[in-house]
Amino acid sequence: MKRRHFIQKSTAATVLAGVGGLSLQSFSPSKTKKITILHTNDVHSHIDPFGPEDGRNANKGGVARRATLVESIRKENPNTLLLDAGDIFQGTPYFNYYGGELEFKLMSMLKYDVATIGNHDFDNGIDGLYAQIPHADFEFVSANYDFTNTVMDTHVKPYKIIIKDGIKIGIFGLGIQLDGLVNKEMYKETVYHNPIEIAQDMSRILKEEQSCDLVICLSHLGYNYKNNPNKVSDITVARATKDIDLIIGGHTHTFLPKPTIEKNSVGKNVLVNQVGCFGLYLGKIDFYFQPGKEVSSDGTSIIV
């Protein structure tokens, strides 16, 4: 299936569903609106915190502690989204025993809004991933994986639009090349499309056609590959596009104490962030919207 046809086919249902909302220009000029983005990546089935003898990770992490943090931040700002950049599965006996059911149930209890799919989320095969979908009370997005001829068809959308306090937020997903990384039998007929081309199309659709005030890419491509600059990464996506405001990454387990600021194809700033792995940190980025002014932001990584 050609890329353009895939994009048009993938977005048709979402566009027809229609998402209302005020444009930023219609807000009262005196009111500043704050949107908080919380995010995780590569949690890898780490449910419990690390123990006191676990070296540099001692006494860090754990879903219960993350839940407490998320709840306190939501109380401070109800206009908060919680996102995950993939590799939810694989890494502890919880996955070996429950097959991902526990991970999805706990994420649902934490009220995650959107997640994308990482390569390890195929570790029980695409049928194993599909079997756990009923336990996920949140949306999956992936714009460059075409699941048309698989059991995951219709269960993963290219993007999701969420409106918080009148701010229209578009979130799309990008996945890494599975060939050579995951056994073909595990992902079956899933088709991979070039992430750069898909990102250019998706971000244009969200910014121009859907009039989103904030465009977020949930990526499982990896932060940067200095030894292989031709390999697609979050940094190369940021540089090659013009409508993305924030890239939340995964795959390379890169810990950034605060978001990297990268220039896009027209010289504007793009935030790129990733918070390591295993649920040790929670990413937090605040965006401030005031009509007539540039959107400002402030980001940090919080130890769990």
N, C-alpha and C positions, 0 to 999 in steps of 0.2 A: 504494500500500500504506500503510495507516494506521501511524502511528508505533509504537503499542503492539504491533500484530501483527508489525511489522518487528523490534522488540526481541526478542519471544518467539521468532520464527523464527530470528533470528541467533544467539541464545544457546543454543538447544536442543542443538546438537551439542557445544558446549563443556561445558555442564553435564552432559550424559550421559556424556562422556568421564571425568568424575570425577577430581579432583586431591586426593590425600591430603595429610596433613600435620598436625603438632601445632598445637593452638591456643596462643596466647601464654600463656594461663593455666596451661598444663601444664609450663612451663619451670621449671627450678630457680631459685628466687628470688635466688640469689647470683650468677647469671651474666648479665653484660651482653653483648648480641649487637650487632655492628656490621654494617650493610649499606651498601655504597658504591654510589652511582648515578653513573655517568659518562655524559655525553651530548654530542651534537653536533646541529647544525641548519643547513640551508641551505649545505651544503658545495659544492653546485653544480659537481661534477666537477673540483674543484681537487685534483689528485693530487700535483703537485709543490709544493715550497715557493716562496714569493715570492722573487725575486732581490734582491741588495743594492741595486739602484737603484729598487725599487718603493715609494718614498715611505714612508708611515707603516706599511706592511705589510712592509717590507724584512726578509728573512731569517726570516719567520714562516710557520707552516703546514707542510703536506706530510704525506702519509699515513704515510711511514716514521717521521717524528718522533712522530706521534700513536701509532703502534704501540709505540714505545719507552716512551712515557709510560704507556700503558694496561698494558703488560706489567709495568712497575715497580709500579704501583698494585695490580694483581692479586696480585703476589708479597707485598705488604704485607698485603692483605686478600683472600683467595680468594672471599669472599662479595660479589662485585662484579658489577654488571650494566652493560652498555654499550648505550645507546639512541640512536635518531636521530629527530628531529622533522620529517623530510621536506625536499623539494627537494634530493634526492640528485643529480638530473640537471641538465644544462644550464649552461654557463658557460665551458667550455674546449673545444679541438678534440678532446680525448679522448672527449667525448660525441658530437660530430659524426661521428667516425670509428667508434667502437665501439658507440654506441647505448645505453650504460649497462652493458654487459657488464663492463668493467673496474671500474667503481664497485662493482658487486655482488660481484665476485670479491674485491676488496680488503677490503670490509667483512666478507666471510665469513672471510678470513684473519685479520682483527682480532677475529673471534668476537663480532660484534654479536649481541645477543640479540633485540631487537625494534626495528622502525622503523614509522613511519606514512608516509602518502603526501601529498606536497605538490602544488600545482598544476603546477609545472614537471616533475613526474614523468610528466605526460601529454604532454610536448612531442613525443614520437614517436608519439603516439596511445596509446590503451589497448592496442592490439595490440602496439605497440612495448614497452610496459611488460611485458605478458604474456610476450613473447618472451625477456625477460631473467630472468624468475622462476627458471628452472632454475639460474642462477648465484648465487642468494641462499640461503645456508645459515642463514638467520635468518627470523623470523616478521614478517609485516606485519599491523598492526591498524588498523582504521578502523571506528568504530561508527556514524557518521552518513552514510557512503557505502554505498548499497545497490547491490551489483554483480550482483544476481540475474540480469539478462538480458544479461550481458556475459561476455567470455572470462575475466575476473578472478574470477568467481563461484567460491567455495570456496577461493580463493587468499589471501583477506584475511578475517581473523576480527575480530569486534568487540573481543575482548580476549584476553589471554594471562595465565595464572597461572604464576608461577615460585616455587619454594620454595628458599630459601637458608638453611642452618643452622636449619631449622625455621620460619623466618619466611616467611609466605605473602604474596606480592607480586602484586597484580593490576594489569595495565597495559592501558588502553584508548586508542583513538585517535580524534581529531576532525579533520576536514578542512574547509577553507574553501569557501564557496560558489563553485562553478565557473562558473556562468552569468554571463557578462559578463567573466570573467577568462580563461577557456579556451574556444576554439572548440568548439562542440557536437560537431562531427565527431571531435574528439580524445577526448572522454570518452564519447561515444555514449549508451547507455541508463543510465548511472550516475545514481542518484537521490540527491539531497541532502536530508538531514533536519536539522531545527533542532538545532544543537549544544547549546544550553542544556538542552532537554528530554531529549535523548539522554544528556548528561552526568549529569543528575539520576538517570535510570534506571540507567545503567551503574554509577555509583558506588554506588548503593544495592544493586544486585545483587552487586557485588564485596565490599562491606563487610558487608552483612547476610546475604545468601543464601550467598555463598561464604566468608564469615568471613575475609576478607583482613586481615592486620595492617597492610599498607601499600597504598594505592591511588594509582596514578600515571596521570595523563592525558598522553599524547603528543599535542600540539596543533600544528596548522599553521594556526591562526586569526589569529595576530598578537598581539603583547604588549598593546597598548592603542591606542585611537584617540581622543585627546583632542578632536580637531576634529569627531568623529562618534561621540558617546557611545552612540548607538543601535546601532552596528555591534558584532557579537559579537567579543569578544577574550578572551584568557586572563584578564584582570582581571575581566571580567563573568562568565565561567564560574566563577571562584573565588568571587565574591560570591553567585552564585545557587545554589550547591550546598552540601552539608554533609558529604560523605563522601570528598572528595578530599584527599590529604595533600600531593601535589606535582604541579604542572603544568610540564611541560617544553615550551617553545614554539618556534615558528619563524615564518617568513614575513616578518616586519618587519625582520629583520636587526638586532634590538635587542641591544646588548651590555650585560649586567649584570655588574658585578664580583662581585656575590654575589646570592643569590636575594632577590627582593622578598617581604616578609611581608604577606599580605592577609588580611582577616577574611572568613570564609565566612558563610552565611546564619544560622548559630547562634552567631556570634561567636568561632569557633575559628580558629586560624592555618592558612593554606594557603601553602606555598612556591610561588613562581612564578619560573622561571628561563629565560633564553635567552642564548646565547653568540655573538651576532653572526652571522658568516657565513664561508664559504670555508675552514673548518677552521683558522682562526687561533687558536681557543681550544677548550679542553676543559672542560666543566662537571663539577664534582665535588661531590657532596652526600653526607655521611655521616649515617646514621640510627642512633641508639643505642636499643636495646630492653632494658628491664629490667622484669619483672613487678611490678606494684604502683606503677609510676611512669609519669609522662607520657613519651611518646617524645620524645627530644631530637634536634636536628639541627645540622649545621654545614656551610656551603656556600661554595664559592669558584670562580672561573674561572681556569684555568691557561693561560698563554701557550704555544702550541706553537712 
